[in-house]
Amino acid sequence: ENQFPWRKASKYCRNASMVAITNQKENDHLDERLPYVKGYYWTSGIHNGSGWIWTSTQELMHFTNWAKDEPNNLTTRENCIEIYIKSEASSGQWNDDNCRKRKRALCYKASCSNSSCFGHGVCLETIGNYTCKCEDGFTGARCENGKRVRFLYNFKNHRHYRILFLLYYWSELSLYVYYILDKDIKKDNYDGQIDNIGI
């Protein structure tokens, strides 16, 4: 019941995605919470010809939990990853299998969105939540605290000599631009230098 080949299983998830497993804690959580079903579960993991990736996040796998002697591509077409849930021999471990086999779709709804880290970090899914890996110069649980950079442009060939830009990357994904300039300055006549004044 509700078992499909890998491609149809991924569509079965509708407004969700098949799961991407990024660490041991997530892997153990699935094995503990899900019931055993004959045939086991598909994940979003596939081999794309050059390596194993999660199709739900389009990321390479940095964490794996293969069963013994896996992946082995036994039938030469084992390009999709199943997870053994409640298996006596290999519970919670992974196997590469033929994508045409029918298995249960292991769906999840992503916690990350485009605004999760205020545009200044990478959103990492966790169990029922997410964390942010912030870009350099940004801090906070959601990368909401930003850096302040001063841009100083010198206009050597214009009677209005100097323009000062102050850019503040601040909280709530706001970009404020303040500038002081004399009228009629043409922005295509400058030599620029950036002066970082810290956070």
N, CA, C and O of each residue as an XYZ file, in Angstrom:
796
protein
N       0.838     -1.191      0.000
C       0.000      0.000      0.000
C       0.878      1.248      0.000
O       1.831      1.342      0.774
N       0.552      2.217     -0.879
C       1.303      3.470     -0.988
C       2.794      3.234     -1.211
O       3.631      3.936     -0.646
N       3.114      2.257     -2.026
C       4.508      2.009     -2.397
C       4.674      2.259     -3.887
O       3.841      1.855     -4.699
N       5.771      2.936     -4.233
C       5.945      3.400     -5.600
C       7.403      3.255     -6.031
O       8.289      3.154     -5.182
N       7.664      3.242     -7.352
C       9.032      3.445     -7.829
C       9.531      4.812     -7.372
O       8.731      5.688     -7.044
N      10.836      4.994     -7.351
C      11.416      6.207     -6.755
C      10.835      7.490     -7.347
O      10.475      8.398     -6.599
N      10.737      7.582     -8.663
C      10.272      8.819     -9.292
C       8.835      9.148     -8.885
O       8.524     10.301     -8.587
N       7.971      8.154     -8.871
C       6.587      8.383     -8.461
C       6.500      8.655     -6.967
O       5.640      9.410     -6.515
N       7.388      8.041     -6.209
C       7.411      8.298     -4.763
C       7.734      9.758     -4.473
O       7.156     10.355     -3.564
N       8.658     10.338     -5.244
C       9.021     11.745     -5.029
C       7.855     12.666     -5.354
O       7.705     13.714     -4.727
N       7.018     12.287     -6.336
C       5.842     13.094     -6.666
C       4.733     12.902     -5.637
O       3.915     13.797     -5.425
N       4.709     11.745     -5.004
C       3.682     11.449     -4.007
C       3.748     12.439     -2.838
O       2.734     12.718     -2.199
N       4.929     12.959     -2.568
C       5.109     13.870     -1.428
C       4.411     15.217     -1.626
O       4.276     15.982     -0.671
N       3.971     15.516     -2.832
C       3.190     16.724     -3.149
C       3.888     18.004     -2.675
O       4.915     18.386     -3.237
N       3.349     18.664     -1.657
C       3.917     19.937     -1.196
C       5.065     19.747     -0.219
O       5.439     20.673      0.501
N       5.612     18.563     -0.198
C       6.777     18.262      0.639
C       7.850     17.647     -0.259
O       7.747     17.709     -1.484
N       8.862     17.066      0.341
C       9.940     16.423     -0.408
C      10.290     15.107      0.268
O       9.995     14.907      1.446
N      10.918     14.213     -0.484
C      11.464     13.042      0.176
C      12.670     13.473      1.006
O      13.358     14.440      0.678
N      12.901     12.752      2.060
C      13.823     13.197      3.092
C      15.275     13.219      2.634
O      15.712     12.366      1.861
N      16.016     14.213      3.126
C      17.471     14.271      3.035
C      18.009     14.109      4.457
O      17.591     14.830      5.362
N      18.923     13.178      4.655
C      19.427     12.868      5.999
C      20.840     13.405      6.111
O      21.739     12.938      5.412
N      21.045     14.380      6.982
C      22.324     15.095      6.998
C      23.217     14.778      8.194
O      24.363     15.225      8.239
N      22.712     14.016      9.163
C      23.564     13.673     10.302
C      22.989     12.446     11.021
O      21.879     12.002     10.727
N      23.758     11.915     11.958
C      23.362     10.695     12.652
C      22.122     10.901     13.510
O      21.298      9.995     13.632
N      21.979     12.071     14.101
C      20.823     12.341     14.946
C      19.533     12.249     14.142
O      18.557     11.654     14.598
N      19.525     12.836     12.945
C      18.343     12.750     12.087
C      18.080     11.299     11.691
O      16.936     10.844     11.684
N      19.144     10.582     11.362
C      19.015      9.190     10.955
C      18.395      8.346     12.076
O      17.480      7.558     11.841
N      18.907      8.525     13.290
C      18.388      7.766     14.434
C      16.933      8.132     14.733
O      16.127      7.275     15.097
N      16.613      9.407     14.573
C      15.247      9.877     14.816
C      14.258      9.156     13.898
O      13.191      8.734     14.342
N      14.613      9.019     12.630
C      13.743      8.332     11.679
C      13.574      6.863     12.049
O      12.469      6.321     12.012
N      14.683      6.234     12.403
C      14.629      4.808     12.726
C      13.804      4.550     13.988
O      13.137      3.522     14.105
N      13.859      5.483     14.917
C      13.097      5.327     16.162
C      11.610      5.586     15.975
O      10.784      4.903     16.581
N      11.259      6.560     15.149
C       9.870      7.012     15.061
C       9.030      6.264     14.021
O       7.817      6.133     14.187
N       9.658      5.778     12.960
C       8.884      5.196     11.860
C       8.627      3.710     12.074
O       9.444      3.017     12.681
N       7.499      3.221     11.579
C       7.203      1.788     11.698
C       7.897      0.977     10.613
O       8.266      1.509      9.566
N       8.067     -0.273     10.864
C       8.591     -1.181      9.844
C       7.539     -1.382      8.756
O       6.361     -1.591      9.045
N       7.986     -1.316      7.491
C       7.128     -1.706      6.367
C       7.947     -2.590      5.443
O       9.137     -2.360      5.230
N       7.302     -3.583      4.911
C       7.984     -4.481      3.987
C       8.405     -3.706      2.747
O       7.600     -2.984      2.159
N       9.643     -3.851      2.356
C      10.158     -3.097      1.215
C      10.899     -1.836      1.609
O      11.663     -1.289      0.814
N      10.676     -1.362      2.847
C      11.365     -0.192      3.401
C      10.968      1.118      2.709
O       9.930      1.195      2.053
N      11.815      2.148      2.868
C      11.452      3.514      2.480
C      12.475      4.106      1.503
O      13.681      3.893      1.630
N      11.955      4.851      0.530
C      12.833      5.655     -0.320
C      13.191      6.955      0.384
O      12.365      7.548      1.078
N      14.436      7.392      0.195
C      14.860      8.746      0.563
C      15.015      9.547     -0.731
O      14.747      9.025     -1.812
N      15.442     10.801     -0.634
C      15.658     11.606     -1.845
C      17.051     11.402     -2.421
O      17.429     12.080     -3.377
N      17.820     10.476     -1.852
C      19.185     10.253     -2.311
C      19.258      9.471     -3.610
O      18.629      8.423     -3.757
N      20.035      9.996     -4.552
C      20.282      9.298     -5.816
C      21.744      9.462     -6.223
O      22.452     10.334     -5.720
N      22.177      8.607     -7.140
C      23.489      8.769     -7.775
C      23.260      9.466     -9.108
O      22.518      8.968     -9.955
N      23.892     10.612     -9.295
C      23.622     11.413    -10.496
C      24.644     11.181    -11.613
O      24.712     11.950    -12.572
N      25.432     10.119    -11.479
C      26.444      9.826    -12.490
C      27.845     10.167    -12.041
O      28.816      9.581    -12.522
N      27.961     11.117    -11.114
C      29.286     11.497    -10.610
C      29.388     11.380     -9.093
O      30.489     11.381     -8.543
N      28.254     11.279     -8.420
C      28.277     11.141     -6.969
C      26.870     11.064     -6.406
O      25.882     11.210     -7.125
N      26.803     10.832     -5.104
C      25.512     10.740     -4.417
C      25.061     12.117     -3.960
O      25.825     12.863     -3.347
N      23.807     12.446     -4.268
C      23.258     13.751     -3.884
C      21.870     13.564     -3.279
O      21.233     12.524     -3.452
N      21.416     14.597     -2.564
C      20.033     14.672     -2.106
C      19.271     15.536     -3.097
O      19.581     16.717     -3.257
N      18.277     14.960     -3.763
C      17.528     15.748     -4.747
C      16.655     16.811     -4.080
O      16.347     17.829     -4.700
N      16.261     16.595     -2.847
C      15.391     17.562     -2.164
C      16.119     18.864     -1.841
O      15.495     19.920     -1.741
N      17.447     18.787     -1.676
C      18.229     19.990     -1.369
C      19.250     20.316     -2.451
O      19.872     21.378     -2.420
N      19.426     19.403     -3.412
C      20.425     19.543     -4.477
C      21.840     19.676     -3.917
O      22.678     20.379     -4.480
N      22.093     18.994     -2.805
C      23.414     19.046     -2.178
C      24.096     17.685     -2.222
O      23.443     16.643     -2.189
N      25.416     17.718     -2.297
C      26.198     16.493     -2.194
C      26.056     15.925     -0.788
O      25.811     16.667      0.163
N      26.206     14.622     -0.657
C      26.116     13.986      0.657
C      27.428     14.139      1.412
O      28.492     13.754      0.927
N      27.330     14.710      2.609
C      28.495     14.803      3.484
C      28.389     13.814      4.637
O      29.381     13.512      5.301
N      27.197     13.319      4.867
C      26.958     12.278      5.866
C      26.366     11.078      5.157
O      25.467     11.223      4.328
N      26.870      9.873      5.482
C      26.297      8.637      4.941
C      26.183      7.610      6.061
O      26.878      7.691      7.074
N      25.298      6.649      5.860
C      25.108      5.594      6.853
C      24.819      4.262      6.143
O      23.816      3.597      6.403
N      25.732      3.905      5.246
C      25.555      2.708      4.436
C      25.624      1.440      5.282
O      26.399      1.343      6.232
N      24.792      0.476      4.908
C      24.892     -0.862      5.497
C      26.202     -1.509      5.033
O      26.855     -1.008      4.118
N      26.574     -2.597      5.653
C      27.826     -3.276      5.331
C      27.866     -3.632      3.838
O      26.903     -4.160      3.282
N      28.998     -3.331      3.215
C      29.268     -3.625      1.802
C      28.378     -2.839      0.840
O      28.240     -3.211     -0.325
N      27.786     -1.774      1.319
C      26.985     -0.898      0.461
C      27.673      0.472      0.343
O      28.394      0.871      1.258
N      27.467      1.184     -0.744
C      26.673      0.808     -1.917
C      27.473     -0.127     -2.830
O      28.687      0.012     -2.974
N      26.767     -1.079     -3.442
C      27.485     -2.060     -4.272
C      27.007     -2.110     -5.714
O      27.596     -2.816     -6.532
N      25.936     -1.363     -6.045
C      25.415     -1.346     -7.414
C      25.279     -2.762     -7.969
O      25.721     -3.062     -9.078
N      24.665     -3.610     -7.177
C      24.639     -5.048     -7.458
C      24.033     -5.378     -8.815
O      24.525     -6.266     -9.512
N      22.976     -4.678     -9.195
C      22.321     -4.970    -10.470
C      22.711     -3.970    -11.556
O      22.099     -3.949    -12.624
N      23.708     -3.153    -11.299
C      24.232     -2.107    -12.200
C      23.253     -0.951    -12.414
O      23.561     -0.019    -13.156
N      22.095     -0.995    -11.787
C      21.127      0.092    -11.907
C      20.642      0.540    -10.537
O      19.528      1.045    -10.406
N      21.450      0.362     -9.541
C      21.050      0.725     -8.179
C      21.487      2.155     -7.890
O      22.545      2.395     -7.309
N      20.656      3.088     -8.306
C      21.007      4.505     -8.225
C      20.172      5.297     -7.222
O      20.303      6.518     -7.141
N      19.318      4.621     -6.460
C      18.472      5.308     -5.484
C      18.691      4.713     -4.093
O      19.003      3.530     -3.957
N      18.525      5.544     -3.065
C      18.836      5.123     -1.699
C      17.565      4.828     -0.913
O      16.655      5.654     -0.834
N      17.527      3.631     -0.335
C      16.484      3.278      0.622
C      17.096      3.250      2.016
O      18.304      3.075      2.175
N      16.252      3.424      3.017
C      16.703      3.306      4.399
C      15.963      2.152      5.054
O      14.740      2.039      4.966
N      16.740      1.296      5.716
C      16.156      0.157      6.432
C      15.621      0.639      7.778
O      16.398      0.983      8.668
N      14.324      0.665      7.926
C      13.720      1.049      9.195
C      13.275     -0.209      9.930
O      12.545     -1.036      9.384
N      13.723     -0.341     11.170
C      13.406     -1.488     12.024
C      13.882     -2.815     11.410
O      13.254     -3.858     11.595
N      14.991     -2.753     10.683
C      15.583     -3.974     10.146
C      16.361     -4.681     11.242
O      17.082     -4.034     12.001
N      16.229     -5.996     11.338
C      16.939     -6.735     12.390
C      18.455     -6.672     12.199
O      19.204     -6.574     13.171
N      18.898     -6.727     10.956
C      20.336     -6.779     10.693
C      20.967     -5.404     10.504
O      22.113     -5.187     10.899
N      20.223     -4.470      9.900
C      20.839     -3.184      9.506
C      19.912     -2.017      9.775
O      19.768     -1.142      8.921
N      19.285     -1.977     10.929
C      18.294     -0.951     11.212
C      18.883      0.457     11.121
O      19.918      0.754     11.718
N      18.206      1.309     10.365
C      18.650      2.692     10.205
C      19.744      2.872      9.178
O      20.186      3.998      8.948
N      20.188      1.816      8.563
C      21.266      1.930      7.578
C      20.697      2.001      6.166
O      19.509      1.774      5.938
N      21.586      2.325      5.223
C      21.138      2.622      3.861
C      21.591      1.553      2.877
O      22.570      0.841      3.102
N      20.850      1.466      1.786
C      21.186      0.554      0.699
C      20.885      1.246     -0.623
O      19.886      1.955     -0.748
N      21.754      1.035     -1.610
C      21.442      1.483     -2.963
C      20.606      0.412     -3.638
O      20.927     -0.774     -3.564
N      19.533      0.829     -4.298
C      18.624     -0.144     -4.896
C      18.135      0.369     -6.245
O      18.292      1.544     -6.578
N      17.546     -0.531     -7.003
C      17.007     -0.182     -8.307
C      15.834      0.787     -8.132
O      14.904      0.509     -7.375
N      15.881      1.905     -8.823
C      14.895      2.964     -8.646
C      13.493      2.542     -9.080
O      12.515      3.211     -8.745
N      13.388      1.450     -9.815
C      12.076      0.995    -10.278
C      11.356      0.127     -9.240
O      10.175     -0.181     -9.400
N      12.049     -0.258     -8.205
C      11.401     -1.039     -7.156
C      10.396     -0.175     -6.410
O      10.526      1.048     -6.362
N       9.405     -0.816     -5.836
C       8.331     -0.103     -5.147
C       8.595     -0.068     -3.641
O       8.779     -1.100     -2.996
N       8.606      1.142     -3.108
C       8.838      1.333     -1.671
C       7.976      2.488     -1.177
O       7.387      3.221     -1.971
N       7.912      2.637      0.116
C       7.164      3.746      0.732
C       7.978      5.035      0.580
O       9.198      5.028      0.744
N       7.299      6.131      0.270
C       7.954      7.441      0.184
C       8.127      8.008      1.585
O       7.167      8.080      2.353
N       9.330      8.405      1.915
C       9.621      9.007      3.216
C       9.642     10.530      3.026
O      10.663     11.106      2.650
N       8.504     11.166      3.293
C       8.316     12.586      2.993
C       8.570     13.461      4.219
O       8.382     13.027      5.356
N       8.995     14.677      3.975
C       9.103     15.671      5.048
C       8.867     17.044      4.454
O       9.088     17.261      3.262
N       8.424     17.961      5.276
C       8.205     19.344      4.839
C       9.351     20.188      5.362
O       9.601     20.226      6.567
N      10.043     20.859      4.466
C      11.227     21.636      4.837
C      10.875     22.785      5.772
O       9.849     23.445      5.606
N      11.737     23.014      6.756
C      11.578     24.167      7.653
C      12.204     25.414      7.050
O      11.788     26.532      7.351
N      13.208     25.222      6.196
C      13.916     26.360      5.598
C      13.060     27.044      4.541
O      12.291     26.402      3.824
N      13.214     28.356      4.463
C      12.601     29.142      3.400
C      13.621     30.175      2.936
O      14.707     30.276      3.506
N      13.278     30.938      1.912
C      14.218     31.933      1.382
C      14.579     33.007      2.397
O      15.639     33.625      2.296
N      13.712     33.234      3.370
C      13.961     34.295      4.347
C      14.456     33.771      5.696
O      14.612     34.544      6.642
N      14.703     32.466      5.789
C      15.038     31.871      7.087
C      16.263     32.495      7.732
O      16.270     32.718      8.943
N      17.300     32.782      6.954
C      18.546     33.334      7.496
C      18.766     34.764      7.020
O      19.905     35.216      6.901
N      17.668     35.477      6.748
C      17.697     36.879      6.348
C      18.594     37.142      5.152
O      19.078     38.260      4.972
N      18.820     36.118      4.330
C      19.631     36.304      3.129
C      21.115     36.380      3.378
O      21.878     36.678      2.458
N      21.558     36.113      4.628
C      22.974     36.259      4.961
C      23.577     34.968      5.503
O      24.551     35.004      6.256
N      23.002     33.830      5.125
C      23.547     32.560      5.603
C      22.917     31.394      4.873
O      21.986     31.561      4.085
N      23.447     30.196      5.150
C      22.920     28.965      4.571
C      22.011     28.305      5.597
O      22.403     28.108      6.747
N      20.808     27.967      5.182
C      19.838     27.334      6.080
C      20.069     25.827      6.095
O      20.101     25.187      5.044
N      20.229     25.269      7.281
C      20.469     23.841      7.454
C      19.288     23.221      8.182
O      18.947     23.628      9.293
N      18.668     22.237      7.552
C      17.522     21.565      8.152
C      17.931     20.762      9.383
O      18.968     20.098      9.383
N      17.119     20.826     10.422
C      17.263     19.960     11.583
C      15.904     19.306     11.820
O      14.970     19.546     11.054
N      15.773     18.506     12.838
C      14.522     17.801     13.080
C      13.455     18.791     13.518
O      13.500     19.313     14.632
N      12.495     19.047     12.634
C      11.402     19.955     12.932
C      11.793     21.413     13.049
O      11.001     22.227     13.524
N      13.012     21.764     12.623
C      13.454     23.145     12.749
C      14.594     23.374     11.761
O      14.758     22.601     10.817
N      15.371     24.414     11.966
C      16.533     24.678     11.131
C      17.540     25.515     11.904
O      17.200     26.141     12.908
N      18.781     25.521     11.429
C      19.813     26.402     11.953
C      20.428     27.153     10.778
O      20.293     26.742      9.626
N      21.096     28.242     11.080
C      21.718     29.054     10.039
C      23.236     29.048     10.176
O      23.772     29.255     11.265
N      23.918     28.811      9.069
C      25.367     28.974      9.000
C      25.615     30.325      8.350
O      25.452     30.484      7.140
N      26.013     31.299      9.167
C      26.062     32.692      8.718
C      27.290     32.981      7.860
O      28.346     32.371      8.027
N      27.122     33.924      6.941
C      28.246     34.435      6.174
C      29.180     35.210      7.097
O      28.792     35.633      8.186
N      30.424     35.389      6.638
C      31.391     36.166      7.412
C      30.834     37.555      7.704
O      30.325     38.235      6.812
N      30.938     37.961      8.951
C      30.483     39.287      9.344
C      29.061     39.342      9.845
O      28.595     40.397     10.276
N      28.348     38.200      9.795
C      26.968     38.173     10.275
C      26.848     37.183     11.424
O      27.461     36.115     11.407
N      26.051     37.551     12.422
C      25.896     36.716     13.611
C      24.426     36.639     13.992
O      23.575     37.291     13.387
N      24.148     35.833     15.001
C      22.784     35.660     15.487
C      22.210     34.335     15.030
O      22.688     33.742     14.064
N      21.188     33.875     15.724
C      20.574     32.590     15.403
C      20.054     32.549     13.975
O      20.034     31.488     13.352
N      19.634     33.697     13.450
C      19.117     33.772     12.081
C      19.955     34.710     11.217
O      19.477     35.217     10.202
N      21.204     34.941     11.620
C      22.127     35.836     10.893
C      21.556     37.249     10.798
O      21.751     37.953      9.807
N      20.838     37.646     11.866
C      20.129     38.921     11.831
C      21.004     40.115     12.200
O      20.613     41.259     11.970
N      22.172     39.865     12.765
C      23.062     40.962     13.132
C      24.164     41.055     12.093
O      24.883     40.090     11.836
N      24.287     42.277     11.480
C      25.144     42.376     10.310
C      26.347     43.249     10.468
O      26.669     43.744     11.548
N      27.006     43.420      9.337
C      28.238     44.190      9.339
C      27.993     45.579      8.781
O      27.040     45.822      8.041
N      28.875     46.470      9.155
C      28.793     47.851      8.691
C      30.035     48.128      7.849
O      31.158     47.934      8.312
N      29.836     48.573      6.639
C      30.957     48.811      5.735
C      30.847     50.221      5.191
O      29.766     50.667      4.804
N      31.964     50.916      5.164
C      31.964     52.269      4.617
C      32.673     52.247      3.276
O      33.797     51.757      3.171
N      32.025     52.773      2.257
C      32.621     52.860      0.940
C      32.991     54.309      0.684
O      32.153     55.203      0.809
N      34.245     54.540      0.326
C      34.725     55.893      0.083
C      35.201     55.975     -1.360
O      36.148     55.285     -1.738
N      34.560     56.803     -2.163
C      34.924     56.940     -3.560
C      35.520     58.322     -3.781
O      34.965     59.323     -3.330
N      36.646     58.374     -4.473
C      37.292     59.636     -4.805
C      37.085     59.953     -6.281
O      37.341     59.110     -7.141
N      36.630     61.145     -6.570
C      36.424     61.595     -7.929
C      37.543     62.577     -8.271
O      37.501     63.747     -7.891
N      38.552     62.072     -9.003
C      39.733     62.896     -9.263
C      39.509     63.907    -10.384
O      40.138     64.965    -10.429
N      38.598     63.553    -11.283
C      38.433     64.386    -12.468
C      37.147     65.206    -12.447
O      36.589     65.545    -13.491
N      36.694     65.512    -11.249
C      35.446     66.263    -11.136
C      35.580     67.268    -10.021
O      36.214     66.993     -9.002
N      34.982     68.444    -10.208
C      35.120     69.494     -9.193
C      34.496     69.072     -7.875
O      34.920     69.535     -6.816
N      33.489     68.197     -7.921
C      32.934     67.645     -6.695
C      33.732     66.386     -6.390
O      33.508     65.344     -7.005
N      34.628     66.474     -5.481
C      35.738     65.554     -5.308
C      35.389     64.251     -4.611
O      35.968     63.213     -4.931
N      34.475     64.276     -3.684
C      34.318     63.109     -2.796
C      32.855     62.712     -2.624
O      31.971     63.562     -2.512
N      32.629     61.434     -2.606
C      31.300     60.894     -2.298
C      31.456     59.816     -1.237
O      32.346     58.970     -1.326
N      30.622     59.850     -0.274
C      30.719     58.910      0.845
C      29.459     58.071      0.908
O      28.350     58.582      1.064
N      29.659     56.780      0.785
C      28.545     55.850      0.912
C      28.667     55.126      2.250
O      29.740     54.643      2.610
N      27.597     55.058      2.954
C      27.545     54.247      4.160
C      26.495     53.171      3.939
O      25.311     53.461      3.771
N      26.949     51.924      3.942
C      26.017     50.815      3.788
C      25.931     50.078      5.096
O      26.944     49.670      5.663
N      24.754     49.913      5.559
C      24.538     49.150      6.783
C      23.722     47.903      6.454
O      22.580     47.991      6.004
N      24.334     46.733      6.690
C      23.550     45.510      6.681
C      23.122     45.302      8.129
O      23.950     45.055      9.006
N      21.828     45.405      8.363
C      21.376     45.362      9.754
C      20.290     44.314      9.883
O      20.100     43.513      8.968
N      19.575     44.300     10.992
C      18.619     43.238     11.260
C      17.427     43.280     10.311
O      17.210     44.254      9.590
N      16.662     42.187     10.336
C      15.425     42.044      9.575
C      15.632     42.117      8.064
O      14.752     42.577      7.337
N      16.784     41.667      7.596
C      17.074     41.619      6.159
C      16.893     42.988      5.505
O      16.437     43.094      4.367
N      17.258     44.027      6.247
C      17.122     45.368      5.696
C      18.477     45.858      5.210
O      19.489     45.656      5.882
N      18.504     46.488      4.068
C      19.709     47.099      3.537
C      19.440     48.592      3.414
O      18.642     49.042      2.591
N      20.126     49.331      4.253
C      19.927     50.769      4.241
C      21.136     51.423      3.565
O      22.282     51.110      3.891
N      20.884     52.289      2.667
C      21.963     52.995      1.995
C      21.815     54.485      2.281
O      20.808     55.108      1.945
N      22.848     55.034      2.910
C      22.876     56.465      3.174
C      24.012     57.073      2.354
O      25.088     56.482      2.260
N      23.799     58.183      1.791
C      24.866     58.768      1.002
C      24.893     60.285      1.155
O      23.878     60.947      1.372
N      26.098     60.787      1.029
C      26.310     62.229      1.059
C      27.013     62.587     -0.240
O      28.128     62.121     -0.476
N      26.418     63.374     -1.060
C      27.066     63.748     -2.302
C      26.561     65.101     -2.762
O      25.450     65.517     -2.435
N      27.397     65.770     -3.523
C      26.991     67.014     -4.143
C      26.264     66.696     -5.441
O      26.479     65.642     -6.039
N      25.428     67.582     -5.860
C      24.636     67.342     -7.057
C      25.514     67.259     -8.298
O      26.629     67.780     -8.322
N      25.010     66.614     -9.298
C      25.629     66.492    -10.616
C      26.881     65.636    -10.651
O      27.601     65.650    -11.650
N      27.166     64.884     -9.580
C      28.316     63.977     -9.623
C      27.960     62.783    -10.490
O      26.900     62.181    -10.315
N      28.819     62.443    -11.403
C      28.584     61.305    -12.278
C      29.311     60.083    -11.721
O      30.516     60.125    -11.473
N      28.576     59.013    -11.530
C      29.126     57.847    -10.850
C      30.101     57.040    -11.715
O      30.749     56.120    -11.216
N      30.210     57.375    -13.004
C      31.133     56.614    -13.850
C      32.524     57.227    -13.903
O      33.349     56.801    -14.712
N      32.804     58.219    -13.059
C      34.115     58.857    -13.030
C      34.770     58.729    -11.666
O      35.146     59.735    -11.064
N      34.914     57.494    -11.165
C      35.503     57.379     -9.838
C      36.522     56.263     -9.771
O      36.477     55.291    -10.525
N      37.452     56.441     -8.831
C      38.332     55.376     -8.388
C      37.884     55.042     -6.981
O      37.819     55.926     -6.126
N      37.583     53.810     -6.734
C      36.978     53.468     -5.442
C      37.923     52.746     -4.516
O      38.794     51.999     -4.960
N      37.756     52.964     -3.257
C      38.437     52.171     -2.250
C      37.449     51.891     -1.131
O      36.631     52.736     -0.766
N      37.549     50.681     -0.598
C      36.606     50.265      0.436
C      37.305     50.320      1.793
O      38.402     49.788      1.962
N      36.670     50.953      2.732
C      37.222     51.078      4.070
C      36.315     50.313      5.024
O      35.226     50.784      5.350
N      36.748     49.143      5.475
C      35.950     48.356      6.413
C      36.109     48.914      7.828
O      37.226     49.060      8.324
N      35.020     49.213      8.448
C      35.088     49.767      9.790
C      34.460     48.828     10.805
O      34.097     49.230     11.910
N      34.339     47.564     10.406
C      33.971     46.550     11.393
C      32.489     46.423     11.645
O      31.650     47.020     10.971
N      32.213     45.620     12.642
C      30.825     45.298     12.987
C      30.325     46.288     14.026
O      29.177     46.200     14.460
